[in-house]
Structure formats: C-alpha cells, structure tokens
C-alpha cells in the first residue's frame, strides 16, 4: 500500500508540474482512499501518466533536455527509415538510427526503455488501486480503461523497437511484460507473440471500459479500437484489422481532412477532424531548439538545428504529383534565386509536421492515431485478402482529399503492380515522419532501400560514393528485414540488473 501511495504522489507531482492548469489536492490530503475515491485525485494521477510522454524526466541522476519520450520515439523509428536523410555526423545518439551502429549503452534507447516502464508501472499502480477499491461507475471505468490503453500502447511500442516483427518470428524474444505490481524485478523476456497477446487483451479491455469522451488528448474507445486495428494488422490477422478499422471509420466521429484543411492538420491536432488520439502540448511545453521533436528536422534560421531532411527517396516517390497537398509538410530551403540549398551535398528539405502550433516553429501535439491510418489499415488488410477493388477504394478516399482527384485508381490495379504495393506506397507518403515506415517495410518482409547519399553511409564522404555500384559495397545502403539491426539492443541497465533478460544479437 505504501508503494501505491508513493507512486500516485509522484504522478500527481508530474501532472501538476507539467500541466500547470490542473488543480491538485494539498499534500496532507493525499491518501490511497482519496486518490481512488475522488474524481479529482484519480484524474490527476492519470494525468501524470500522460505528462510522462512529453516531459523531460530525470534519468541516471540528471535531467537532459534532449530526453523526452516522443522525441526518442520518432528518432528511433523514423530516423532509421528511408524517409529522412541524415545531413551530417552528430554526437546526438539519434545518429545510431541512421548508421545502425547500435549499442546497449546508447542514451536514447536506454532513456526510452526506462521511461516506457515508468509509465507502465504508474498505470499499473492506478489499475491495482482502482480494482481493489471495487469502484464500478462509468467515470471510474473510463479512467481505468485509459490506464489499460496506455499500458498496451507502451508495451506495443517497446516490442516494435526491441523485438523482431511478429510476421518474421513470433516466437523470438520480445520484451519484459509488466502487467501487475507483484512482478519480480528479475524477469525474462516474453516472446513477441506473448507480448502481442497481452497488448490485444489490454486494448480490448480498455475499449470495453471506456464509454466517455474526455477529448482527443486522452485515450478513448476509438483510440483502443485504433490500436487493435494496428496490432492485428501487424500480426496479419486481417479480418480483425478490418473489423476494428471499420469500427473507427463507422463511428462517424472523425473525417479526412480536405486538401484545403490538410496543411493545418498537424498544427491544429487537438481540434482536427482526423485526430483520434494525440499527446497535447501547450505553449508552456514549447521546448524550442533544445529537446523539441521539430528541432532536428526544421529550422527557420534560428528555431532549430535542422540537420535532418526529407530524403530524395521519399521526394522521388512523390514527384509524379506536385499538386499533392502533402508536399506542404516538406519545406525546401531556397536562396534568393529560388534554388534549393545543399548541405554536405544534400538538398535541404525541412519537415514541418511537428511545427507551427500557435505559430511556434517547434510546437505541435503529435498525433498517435488518426483516421487516415484506419483507411490505410483497412486497405492493406483487404489487399492481403484479395479484395483489391475495395482496397483501392480506401486508397482513393485518401487521394481525393489530398488534391489527387484526377489520379484515382477507380478499382483498377495498374499493369505491372499489385494492390498491396499500391497501398504501401500510399501509406509511405500519407504517414511519412509519423513513425510507421520501417515497421511497414520489415513486417512485410521487404528490404529498406537507402540508395541515396547521406550520412547513413557510415564512414564515407559524398565524393566516395558511386551509387551505381553494387549495394553490397556500402553499409546500410540496403537493409533487409533479416538484419539483426532492424531492432535495438536491450539497454545495458536492464541486462546488468536483470540477468534473465537475454540480449539481442
């Protein structure tokens, strides 16, 4: 019981310090009974969990402004893809995602692991306290469901980073499941399949408990359905993926942004028609040049480092349609004559999907789930079950809202292509920079083609590279799904303190 009180108090402190507008009980009023039996106490405890996704939390005795759950999430995922090119060598550990020169000691993966389990332990504490209290009313169940959702969300993000894709080897080591407070500290890794089973069970329970909406900055029944659609797609349970995507789409609560509204979608995430669930930032959360998500991929000259850019590979995939409104998030740095500038031989195309909330260049409320992804999940699942015309209909729903009304498929698969490739190509463009690309490639047992100049080509200079030569001559030019480096090493902190946690190879 003492541990429950301590953890909930910590959650309250985080919620108050980061959200600032939240009210909280005086410290002498805090007790397990108060926290569980009052709406304010329970809500503040849960707000502390949400705050951990965006706050700079102390790790190994210090607070590093570069450490933030979401910043590390996007670096560990997107920076390993072929959508973002590394413009120079940097001492920031984000560089390891480009170079694939992973290490158990790299700071960003260690922090991400630590903070993920901090969130999981926190919501486990709330779950334990609420379920022991016996409370069973809609308001309490909504908050309890949000806890189950956050636990599922964190476990799933962890297993994607530290475990092989389900479709590649479901029985390989995944991560350490933490689903109760009585777990021993030393615990072996569950298999990827066991983690997926746990995530699905938690998300299903969450969906059943959450019957009230608290806004898109909080989990909801539709957010749980969205997670269920994504997880089932990843394990290729296509019928379930379609079922849950249908639930979200048919809820009538969300709609695709039009070509007119799409350019403002991400800057206005908390009120956008597409947003199902986002992590809400406010102006007090504007981290500026240090620690923001945008700082490495955008700069107005003063606002950020701007050292990573939209890759030539992605821009080539989009080149056939300059009218595509999705170009609005790819911002070329031009000189007075309109010529795109280069840095280290790489054309500078900044990325602004995490910019311009409240007109601030480093502020946004990153979207974790949006309705466009549900259409694309349904399209991929339909393509894999042979329903090609229906899959292309979903792709066309996206395209006609992105300025491509004249370039629809109209149920016809072009010669020399197949429906699945069309869906994946569309998803690459639509969901670029949102943390999906590497998973979409490797879970479909494809190779990541990075045949373009950038500092992912470790140890080389621009003048050294002749990309007409065989890719085998250059490290990281082609990354097969069989490569052990498509996932990260478990942090050294875990393997040293928990000898049952075997290391990735």
N, C-alpha and C positions, 0 to 999 in steps of 0.2 A: 504493500500500500504506500509506503514511503516513497518508493521509486515512481509510482504513478503520480504522486503529488509533485515531486521534483520535476518530472518531465513536463507535466502540464504547466507548471510555473514557468519553465524555460520557454514553452510555446507561447505563453502569454507575453513574456518579455520580448520575444521576437516579433510577435504581432504588433505590439504597441510601438516598438522602436521603428518598424519599417512602414507600417500603415498610417501611423500618426493620427489619422482621423478616428481610429477605433477607440471606443471607451473601454475601460477595464476596471475591474474591482480593485479596491485598496488591498495591499498585500496582507493585512491582518484578517481579511475576509476570505482568503483563498483556502479552500479545502476540497477534497475529492467530492464531497457531497454537494458543495456549492457549484463546482465546475460542471458536474454532470446534471444536476437538477435545476440549473438555471440556464435559460437560453443564451444569455449574455456570456456566461462562463464557458459553455461548450462551444459557442461560435468563436469566441476569442482564441480558444485553444486550437481550433481547426484553422483559423486564420494564420496562426503561427506556422502551420504546415505549408500553406500557400506561399507565405513570405519567404520560406527557405528556397523556393525556386528562383528568386531574384535577388536575394540579399548576398552581401559579401560576408561569409561566415568564417569565424576563426578556424584555422586548421594548423595543427602542429605548433600551436602557441602564438600564431600571428594571423592578422587579417591582411590578405593580399587583395588589392583592388582588381587584379586580373582574375580572381577566383569567384565564379558565380555559376550556379547550376546550368542555366540556359546558355551562357557564353561557352562553357565547356562542351555542352551537348552539341551545339552547332559546329564547333571546331572539330570535335571527334568524329562527327558524321560527315558534314558537307565538305570539310577540307580534305577528306580522303577521296572525294569523288572527282569526276571529270567535268564538273560544272564550274569549279573555282580553280584558278591558277595562282600559284604562289609566285609573287613578284620579286622576292629576294630572300636571302638567308636571314633567319631571325633567331634570337636566343629564346623567344617565347616557345614553350613546348607545343604550341599548335603546329609548329613545323614538322613534328613527328607524324602528323596525319598525312602530310604531303609526301614525306620521304619514306614512310612505312618503317622507319628505323625506331620501332617501338622499344620501350624498356619498362620493366616492372617499377622503376623508380621515377618515371616521368610524372611531373607535378600535376598536370591537368587530369589524367586518368585517375590518379590517386585521390585528388580532391573530389572528382565526380562520384567515385565509388563511396567515399566517406559520406558525402552529403546525401546521396541517394538512400543510404541505410539510416542516416539521421532522420530523414523524412519518414521512412518506413517504420522505424522504432517509435516515432512520435504518434503516427496514426494508429499503430498497434496499441499504444497506451490508451488512447481515446476509445478505441474499439473495446478493449478489455474493461475499462471503467463503465462505459455505457451498457455493455451487455451484462455485467454484474449488477448493475442498478435495476435491471428489469424494466426500464422505461420503454414504452412501445407506442409512441404517438407520432403523427406524420412529421412534425417539425424535427423531433429527435431522429427519426428514421432517415430523414433527408440528410442530416449531418453524418449519421453513421454510414449511409451509402456513399457519401463523398469520401469518407476515410477508406472504404473498400476500393473505391475507384483509384484514389491516389496510390494505394499500395500496389494495385495491379499495374498502373501506369509506370511506376518506378521500377518494379520488377521486370516489366517488359522492356523498358529502355535499357536496363542493365544487361539482360540476356542477349539483346541485339548487339551490344558492344563487346561483350566478353565471352559469348558463346557462338558456336557456328550456326548458320541458318538451319532452321528446322528441316527444310527440304534437302539439305546437304547431309546432315547426320543428326537426327532427332535424339539419338541415344548418347551423344557425346556430352562431356561436362558442360553444364550451364553456369549458373551462379548459385550463391547460397540463399535459399529461401528463408525468409524471416516472417512467419505468419502468426507468431504469438510471443508473449513475453517470457515464456519458460524455456525457450530455446537455449541450449548451451552455447557459450561463446565460440567454442571449437566445434565446428560442424562442417561436414563435407559438402561439396557442391552437388546440387540436384542436377539431373540430366536436363537437357534442353526441353525434352518432352514434358518432364515433370514441372518445369517452370511454366511452360505454356498452359498446362492443365490447371495450375494454380491461378494463373492470370485470368484465364477464362472463367473459372469458378468465382473469383473475386468480382470480376466485371459483371457477371450475371447476377450475383447477389446485390451488387451496387444498383444495377438497373431496376431490380425489384423493390429496393428500399426508397429510391429517390422519386418522389411524386410531386415535388415542388420545385419551382424555378427560382434561383437566387441571382440570376444574371449569368452571362456567358463567362464571367471571370471566376465562376465556381463550377464544379462538376454538376452534371445533370443526368437525367435518364438518357437523353440523346447523346451526351458525351460517352456514357457507358456503352451504348449501342455502337457508337463510332469506334471505340476501342475494340469491341467484339468483332466488328466488321474487319478491322485492320489485322487483328491477331489471327482470325480464321483464314483470311487471305494468305497470310504468311505461312500458315501450315497447310495451305491448299485444300481446306475444307470449303470448297467453292459454294456449295449450297448454303452453308451458314453465313458466309461472307455476303452473299446476295440477300439473304433474309434480313440481316441487321442493317445493311446499307439501305434496303427498302424501308425499314422502319424509320430511319432518319429522314430519308427523302420524302416519304409519305406523311411525316409528322406535320408538314405544312409550316414549320417554324422558321425555315431557312430557304433562301433563294440565291441563285447565282448572281453575282454582280454583273452588270451590263458593261459593255465597252465604254460607256460614259462614266460609270461609277467605279470600275475596277482600279483605275490609277490611284484612288484614295482608299482602297480597301484596307491596306495594312496600316496606314497612318490612323485610321479610324476603326481599329479592330473591335473595340468594345461595343460599338454600335453598328457594325457592318452586317449586312444581310446574310453573309456566308458564314460568319463565325459561330461555331458550336461551343468551343472552349478555348479560352486564351489565358495567358498569365498577364494580369493587368498591372501595368506600370503607370505611375503618375509623374508629374513634374518633379516631385521630390525624389524620384527614383532615377533622375537623369544623371547618369554616371559620366557623361561627357567623353572625353578622349580616353579615359582610363577605366577599363572594365565594362564598357558597354558592348552589346553584341555588334553594333554597327561600326565600331571604331576601326576595325581591321579591314572592312570591305567598302567603306565610304569615307570621303573627305571633301569638304567644301573649301579646302585650303588651310583651314585651322581646326576643324572639328574632330578629325580622327587621323589615324596613321595611314589608312588607305593603302595597305601593302598587298592585298589580295583582290583579284578581279574576276569578273565573269570570263570564263575560258573561251578560247577560239573554237573549241569543240562544241560548246553549247550554242555559241553565236552562229556557227555553221548550220546547226540543226534548225535554227530559227530563220535562217537567211532567206528562204523562199517567200517569206511573208513579212515584209517590212511594215505592213498595215496592222500586224498583230499587236494589240494593245499591251501585251505582256512585255514588249520592249520598254515600256515606261519605267520598269524597275532596273534597267541596265543603262547606266549613265556614262557616256563617253567623256573623257577629259580632253577638250579640244583647245587648240591655240586660237589666236585672233583670226587666223585664216580658215578656221573650221577643220583643221587637220587633227586627227586623233593622236594624242601624245603617247610616247612609249617610255617605259622604264625598264632598263636592262633588256631591251629588245622585245618587251611585251607590251602590246597595246593596252592602255589603261581604260577599262570599262568598269566603273564602280557599280556597286549593288546597293539599291536603296530600299529593299523590302523591310528593313529594320530602322527606318528613318522617318522623320517629319511628323510624328505625333506632336500635336501642339506646336507645329512648325520648328521643332527642335531636331537637329540633324542626327542625334544619337538616341532618340527616344522612340519606342514603339511598345506595343503589347503583343508579344509573339503569339501567333495562333497555333495551337496544338492540333486542333481538328477543325476542318471547315467543309462545307457541303460539296465543293468541287471534288475533294478527295473521295467522297462517298460515291459520286457518279463514276469516278475512275476505278474505284474498288469493284463496283458492280460490273463495269465494263470488262475489267481483267478477268473476273470470275466467269462472266458469260463467255468470253473468248475461249477460256480454257475448257468450257463445257460444250463448245461447238455452236453456241448461239451468236454467230458472227454479226448478223444484222442488228440484233439488239445491242450488242457491244458497241457497234459503230454509231447507233442512235445516241448512246450515252456520251461518246466522244463528240458527236456533233452538238450535243447540248452545251458542252464547254466551248467549242469553236465558234458557235454563232453568237456567244456572249463575249467573245474576245476579238471581234472585228473580222471574223473569217467566214461571213455568211456566204461568200462566193466560192468557198473552198470546202464545202461539206462532202462527206463520203456518201451520204444518201443510201446507206445499207450495202454499198458495193465495196468489196475489198479490191484495191488496185492490183493489177497484174504484177507478179514478182514479189508480192508482200503477203503478209498474213495478219489476221485481226489482232493477235497478241502483240506483234511488233508495233502495230499502229497505236494500240492503247499505251504501251510503254513509252513510245516516242512522245505521245501527247502528255503523259504524266511527267516526263522529264521536263518539258517546257512549263507546264502549269504549276508544278510543285517545286520548281528549282529553288535552291537555297533554303528549303524548309525541312531538311533532314531526312529525305527519303531515298535519294538517288542510289547510294551504294547498296542499300538493302534490296532495292528493286532489281539491281543487276545481279547480285550474288545469289539471292534466293531463287532466281530463275535460271541459275547455273550458267550465267554468261560471264564473259571477261570484260573488265573495265579498260577501255582503250584510251590511253592518255598520250596519243601520238601528236603532241604539240610541245613547243618549247615552254619551259617553266622550271621552277626550282624543285619540282618533284623529281627531276632527273638528278639524283644526288651526285655531287662531286663534279659536275660538268659545267661548262660555260656555254653560252649561246653559240659561240664560234666552233665548239667541239661537236655540235650535234648535227648529224645528217639524218633526218627522219625518213629518208628513203631507204636507209639500211634496215636490216632485219631488226625487229624489236628486241630480239634476244641479246643484242649488244648493249642495251641500255636498261639499267634497273628502273623498275616502276613505270616503264612505258606501257606495258600491258600487264594487268593484274588479273589472273584467273581466279575463279571462285574457289579453287582448291588451295590457294595460297594461305599459309597459316597466318599471314599478316593482315588478312581482312578483318581480324578481330584483335583486340588488345590483350596484353598480358594483365593478369590479376595484379593489383598493386602489391608492392613489397610489404606494406604494412599488414595486409591480410595474411599473406603466406608466412610471414615471420611469427605472427601472433596465433595463427591457426594452422598448424601443420597438416590438418585434414584437408585443407583447401589446396588441391593439386594445381600446379601452374600450367598455363597454356604453353604449347611448344612453339 
